Amino acid sequence: MTAAFPTPAADETQRLLSPEDLEAALRDIGARRYHNLHPFHRLLHDGKLNKDQVRAWALNRYYYQAMIPVKDAAVLARMTDAALRRVWRQRIVDHDGDHPGDGGIERWLKLAEGVGFARDYVLSTKGILSATRFSVDAYVHFVSERSLLEAIASSLTEMFSPTIISERVAGMLKNYDFITRDTLAYFDKRLTQAPRDADFALDYVKQHATTPALQRQAMAALTFKCNVLWTQLDALYFAYVAPGMIPPDAWTPGTGLVPEAPAVAQAAGTGRIEAGHTPRLPRGVRLRFDETRQKHVLLAPERTFDLDDNAVAVLSLVDGQRTVAEIAVALGQTYAADPKVIEGDILVMLNDLATKRVLER
């Protein structure tokens, strides 16, 4: 008896995936293609870049950040469901803010200023690598021209961003003496915003990618977005790491920076703060609760510093009367903690503020 011929295996691209399998396939794309794997990011996070290379990253990434709300507005304009628009528009608010001085773009500008750039130069987008501009603009065109499913699926790189944010913040604070927590404040809110946005987009894709063809489109859209991010780092690496061939009209080190102030004699009240010193806020600097944003901020002339709960607890006791050691004792009693441990943390924070000229002794 002749054995039956085996049935040919079905083409996997024609198989309808369950929602769980579709999610697994999307996550696999990120595991293989997300830009946390790029050599430039490995150098950045491990402290292997010099200051000008970090500046090049901050400047070029600004163009991507500035165009994100433009991209999201293009997606929003295609939504006919009011409920869907109400959810999606929060992404625009997250980046543009509710008022001047607020939002992700503003926080990225502060990052760029923190590494030495003049704000006007960053805003001009002069010096942006052509490859950065081409890839970001291609992303905006993609979400404008492809299906709504593909546009939303392309945003799913947000699923992978909390990991890279944690690596980036920890690595840069550890390895670069010119980076502070205030410089990296952009990433604080992204740790909650990105998962929220990713969860919504993932649910949408799983509900609407109901055929093998639609599922392939969603996966291809996410792959495209990963390529957009990867291409930007390729360009940075080529121009500023190896072989170091900076294209015509791209930023060159020394351009667009705020001139560094010449060294001056140390003024009274400045210098390193120690446990026995009595810290105080200088004239014109005050702790204030922002009713609009429902959070405490430190206001200084032409500058505003966002504060976390720990900073608020410390600065509430900075009255020009208590020493650092006394503040640590008071907080130790409040939180049932070792004052010596608290004292060390307080000194790090207070000296960081002192270098920004918003605290003195």
C-alpha positions as CSV (number, residue, x, y, z in Angstrom):
1,M,0.0,0.0,0.0
2,T,1.4,3.3,-1.0
3,A,1.7,5.9,1.8
4,A,-0.2,9.1,1.4
5,F,1.8,12.2,0.5
6,P,2.2,14.5,3.5
7,T,0.0,17.5,3.6
8,P,2.1,20.6,2.8
9,A,2.6,22.9,5.8
10,A,0.3,25.9,5.7
11,D,2.0,29.2,5.0
12,E,2.5,30.8,8.4
13,T,1.8,34.2,6.9
14,Q,-1.7,33.1,6.0
15,R,-2.5,31.8,9.5
16,L,-4.7,33.9,11.7
17,L,-3.0,34.5,15.1
18,S,-4.8,34.5,18.3
19,P,-4.7,37.9,20.1
20,E,-2.1,36.4,22.5
21,D,0.1,35.1,19.7
22,L,-0.2,38.4,17.8
23,E,1.0,40.2,20.9
24,A,3.9,37.7,21.3
25,A,4.9,38.3,17.6
26,L,4.8,42.1,18.1
27,R,7.0,41.8,21.2
28,D,9.4,39.6,19.3
29,I,9.9,42.4,16.8
30,G,11.0,44.7,19.6
31,A,13.2,42.1,21.1
32,R,15.1,41.8,17.9
33,R,14.8,45.3,16.4
34,Y,14.3,48.0,19.1
35,H,17.0,50.6,19.2
36,N,18.2,49.8,22.7
37,L,20.3,47.2,20.9
38,H,22.0,49.8,18.7
39,P,25.8,50.2,19.4
40,F,25.3,54.0,19.8
41,H,22.9,53.5,22.7
42,R,25.2,51.0,24.3
43,L,28.0,53.6,24.2
44,L,25.7,56.3,25.5
45,H,24.4,54.3,28.4
46,D,27.9,52.9,29.3
47,G,29.5,56.3,29.5
48,K,31.7,55.7,26.4
49,L,30.7,58.9,24.5
50,N,32.4,62.2,25.0
51,K,30.4,65.4,25.7
52,D,30.1,66.5,22.1
53,Q,28.8,63.1,21.1
54,V,26.1,63.3,23.8
55,R,25.3,66.8,22.5
56,A,24.8,65.4,19.0
57,W,22.4,62.8,20.3
58,A,20.4,65.4,22.3
59,L,20.2,67.8,19.4
60,N,19.1,65.3,16.8
61,R,16.7,63.6,19.1
62,Y,15.0,67.0,19.6
63,Y,13.7,66.9,16.0
64,Y,12.1,63.5,16.7
65,Q,10.5,64.7,19.9
66,A,9.3,67.9,18.3
67,M,7.6,66.0,15.5
68,I,5.8,63.5,17.7
69,P,2.8,65.7,18.4
70,V,2.7,66.5,14.7
71,K,2.6,62.8,14.0
72,D,-0.1,62.3,16.6
73,A,-2.2,65.1,15.2
74,A,-2.1,63.4,11.8
75,V,-3.4,60.2,13.4
76,L,-6.0,62.1,15.3
77,A,-7.3,63.8,12.2
78,R,-8.1,60.4,10.7
79,M,-10.2,59.1,13.6
80,T,-13.9,59.3,13.2
81,D,-14.7,58.0,16.6
82,A,-14.9,60.8,19.2
83,A,-14.1,58.4,22.1
84,L,-10.9,57.3,20.3
85,R,-9.9,60.9,19.7
86,R,-10.4,61.8,23.3
87,V,-7.9,59.1,24.3
88,W,-5.4,59.8,21.5
89,R,-5.3,63.6,22.0
90,Q,-3.7,63.1,25.4
91,R,-0.5,62.2,23.6
92,I,-0.4,65.6,22.0
93,V,-0.9,67.3,25.4
94,D,1.9,65.1,26.9
95,H,4.4,66.6,24.4
96,D,3.0,70.1,23.9
97,G,1.9,70.7,27.5
98,D,-1.2,72.5,28.8
99,H,0.6,75.8,29.0
100,P,3.9,77.5,28.1
101,G,6.8,75.9,29.9
102,D,5.1,72.5,30.2
103,G,5.2,69.2,28.2
104,G,7.7,66.8,26.9
105,I,9.1,69.1,24.2
106,E,9.9,71.7,26.8
107,R,11.6,69.1,29.0
108,W,13.7,68.0,26.1
109,L,14.7,71.5,25.4
110,K,15.9,71.7,29.0
111,L,17.9,68.5,28.4
112,A,19.6,70.1,25.4
113,E,20.3,73.3,27.4
114,G,21.6,71.1,30.2
115,V,24.4,69.8,27.9
116,G,25.3,73.3,26.7
117,F,23.1,74.2,23.8
118,A,21.5,77.6,23.3
119,R,17.7,77.2,23.2
120,D,17.3,79.2,20.0
121,Y,19.8,77.0,18.2
122,V,17.9,73.9,19.1
123,L,14.6,75.3,18.1
124,S,15.9,76.3,14.7
125,T,16.7,72.7,13.9
126,K,19.8,73.9,12.2
127,G,22.5,71.2,12.3
128,I,20.1,68.3,12.3
129,L,21.5,65.4,10.3
130,S,19.7,64.9,7.0
131,A,19.1,61.2,7.8
132,T,17.4,62.2,11.1
133,R,15.1,64.6,9.2
134,F,14.4,62.1,6.5
135,S,13.5,59.3,8.8
136,V,11.4,61.4,11.1
137,D,9.5,63.0,8.2
138,A,9.0,59.5,6.7
139,Y,7.3,58.5,10.0
140,V,4.9,61.4,9.8
141,H,4.1,60.6,6.2
142,F,3.6,56.9,7.1
143,V,0.9,57.6,9.7
144,S,-0.8,60.1,7.3
145,E,-0.9,57.7,4.3
146,R,-1.3,54.2,5.7
147,S,-4.4,52.7,7.4
148,L,-5.4,53.8,10.9
149,L,-4.5,50.3,12.1
150,E,-1.0,50.6,10.7
151,A,-0.6,54.2,12.2
152,I,-1.5,53.0,15.6
153,A,0.5,49.8,15.4
154,S,3.6,51.8,14.5
155,S,3.4,53.5,17.9
156,L,3.9,50.2,19.7
157,T,7.6,50.8,20.2
158,E,6.2,52.4,23.4
159,M,6.0,48.8,24.7
160,F,9.7,48.6,24.9
161,S,10.6,52.2,26.1
162,P,10.5,51.8,29.9
163,T,13.4,49.4,29.8
164,I,15.6,51.7,27.7
165,I,14.6,54.7,29.8
166,S,15.7,53.0,33.0
167,E,19.0,52.0,31.4
168,R,19.6,55.4,30.0
169,V,18.8,57.4,33.2
170,A,20.9,55.1,35.4
171,G,23.8,54.9,33.0
172,M,24.0,58.6,32.2
173,L,23.8,59.7,35.8
174,K,26.5,57.3,36.8
175,N,28.9,57.9,33.9
176,Y,28.6,61.6,32.9
177,D,29.5,64.3,35.4
178,F,27.7,67.0,33.3
179,I,24.3,65.1,33.6
180,T,21.9,65.7,36.5
181,R,18.5,64.4,37.3
182,D,17.1,67.8,36.3
183,T,18.7,67.4,32.9
184,L,17.0,64.1,32.4
185,A,13.6,65.2,33.8
186,Y,12.0,64.4,30.4
187,F,12.2,60.7,31.2
188,D,10.4,60.8,34.5
189,K,6.9,61.2,33.1
190,R,7.6,58.9,30.2
191,L,7.9,56.0,32.6
192,T,4.1,56.2,33.2
193,Q,3.0,57.8,29.9
194,A,4.6,55.2,27.6
195,P,3.1,52.1,29.2
196,R,-0.4,53.8,29.2
197,D,-0.1,54.6,25.5
198,A,1.3,51.2,24.7
199,D,-1.5,49.4,26.5
200,F,-4.2,51.3,24.6
201,A,-2.5,50.9,21.2
202,L,-1.9,47.2,21.8
203,D,-5.6,46.6,22.7
204,Y,-6.6,48.5,19.6
205,V,-4.4,46.4,17.4
206,K,-5.5,43.1,18.9
207,Q,-9.1,44.0,18.5
208,H,-8.9,45.3,14.9
209,A,-6.2,43.1,13.3
210,T,-8.8,40.4,12.6
211,T,-7.4,38.8,9.4
212,P,-3.9,37.4,8.6
213,A,-3.4,40.3,6.2
214,L,-4.2,42.9,8.8
215,Q,-2.0,41.2,11.3
216,R,0.9,41.3,8.8
217,Q,0.3,45.0,8.2
218,A,0.4,45.7,12.0
219,M,3.7,43.8,12.3
220,A,5.2,45.5,9.3
221,A,4.2,48.9,10.7
222,L,6.0,48.2,14.0
223,T,9.0,47.0,12.0
224,F,9.0,50.2,10.0
225,K,8.9,52.3,13.2
226,C,11.8,50.3,14.7
227,N,13.7,51.0,11.5
228,V,13.0,54.8,11.8
229,L,14.6,54.8,15.3
230,W,17.5,52.6,14.2
231,T,18.3,54.8,11.2
232,Q,18.6,57.9,13.4
233,L,21.3,56.1,15.5
234,D,23.1,54.8,12.4
235,A,23.4,58.4,11.2
236,L,24.7,59.6,14.6
237,Y,27.2,56.8,14.8
238,F,28.5,57.4,11.3
239,A,28.8,61.2,11.8
240,Y,30.1,61.5,15.3
241,V,31.6,58.1,16.3
242,A,33.1,56.1,13.4
243,P,34.2,57.0,10.9
244,G,33.3,60.5,12.2
245,M,32.3,61.9,8.8
246,I,30.0,64.9,9.6
247,P,27.9,65.7,6.6
248,P,27.7,69.3,5.2
249,D,25.4,71.6,7.2
250,A,25.2,69.2,10.1
251,W,26.1,70.3,13.6
252,T,29.8,70.6,14.4
253,P,31.2,70.7,17.9
254,G,31.3,74.2,19.3
255,T,28.4,75.4,17.3
256,G,25.1,76.7,18.9
257,L,26.4,76.4,22.5
258,V,26.0,78.9,25.3
259,P,29.4,80.4,26.1
260,E,30.8,79.1,29.3
261,A,31.2,81.8,32.0
262,P,34.8,82.5,32.9
263,A,35.9,81.3,36.3
264,V,35.3,83.9,39.0
265,A,36.2,84.1,42.6
266,Q,33.9,82.1,44.9
267,A,31.1,84.4,46.2
268,A,30.1,84.5,49.8
269,G,27.4,81.9,50.5
270,T,28.5,79.6,47.7
271,G,30.7,76.5,47.7
272,R,30.1,72.9,48.8
273,I,27.4,72.4,51.4
274,E,28.3,70.2,54.4
275,A,26.3,68.7,57.2
276,G,27.1,71.6,59.6
277,H,26.1,74.3,57.1
278,T,22.8,76.2,57.2
279,P,21.3,76.1,53.7
280,R,18.9,78.8,52.5
281,L,17.1,79.8,49.3
282,P,18.7,82.9,47.7
283,R,16.7,86.1,47.0
284,G,14.3,85.5,44.2
285,V,14.0,81.7,44.7
286,R,11.0,80.2,46.4
287,L,9.2,77.0,46.9
288,R,5.7,77.1,45.5
289,F,2.7,74.8,44.8
290,D,1.6,75.1,41.2
291,E,-2.2,74.9,41.3
292,T,-2.5,74.2,37.6
293,R,-0.1,71.3,37.6
294,Q,-1.0,70.2,41.2
295,K,2.7,69.8,42.2
296,H,5.4,71.7,44.0
297,V,8.0,73.6,42.0
298,L,11.1,75.6,42.8
299,L,10.8,79.0,41.1
300,A,13.9,81.0,40.2
301,P,14.4,84.0,37.9
302,E,13.5,82.7,34.4
303,R,13.7,79.1,35.5
304,T,11.4,76.5,37.1
305,F,12.5,73.2,38.6
306,D,10.1,70.3,39.0
307,L,10.4,68.6,42.4
308,D,9.7,65.1,43.6
309,D,8.2,64.4,47.0
310,N,11.6,63.8,48.6
311,A,12.9,67.2,47.4
312,V,9.7,68.9,48.7
313,A,10.1,67.3,52.1
314,V,13.7,68.6,52.4
315,L,13.2,72.1,51.0
316,S,10.2,72.6,53.3
317,L,12.7,72.5,56.1
318,V,15.3,74.8,54.5
319,D,14.5,77.9,56.4
320,G,18.0,79.5,56.9
321,Q,17.9,78.4,60.6
322,R,18.4,74.6,60.5
323,T,21.6,72.9,59.6
324,V,21.7,70.0,57.2
325,A,22.3,67.7,60.1
326,E,19.2,69.1,61.9
327,I,17.1,68.7,58.8
328,A,18.2,65.1,58.5
329,V,17.2,64.5,62.2
330,A,13.8,66.0,61.6
331,L,13.2,63.9,58.6
332,G,14.5,60.8,60.3
333,Q,11.9,61.3,63.1
334,T,9.1,61.9,60.5
335,Y,9.9,58.8,58.4
336,A,11.5,56.5,61.1
337,A,14.8,56.4,59.2
338,D,18.4,56.7,60.1
339,P,19.4,60.4,60.0
340,K,22.9,59.6,58.8
341,V,21.6,57.8,55.8
342,I,19.1,60.6,55.1
343,E,21.9,63.2,55.6
344,G,24.0,61.7,52.8
345,D,21.0,61.8,50.4
346,I,20.2,65.4,51.4
347,L,23.7,66.6,50.8
348,V,23.7,65.1,47.2
349,M,20.4,66.9,46.4
350,L,21.4,70.2,48.1
351,N,24.7,70.4,46.4
352,D,23.1,69.7,43.0
353,L,20.8,72.7,43.6
354,A,23.7,74.8,44.8
355,T,25.5,74.2,41.5
356,K,22.4,75.6,39.7
357,R,22.5,78.7,41.9
358,V,19.2,78.1,43.5
359,L,20.5,77.3,47.0
360,E,23.2,78.8,49.1
361,R,24.7,78.5,52.6
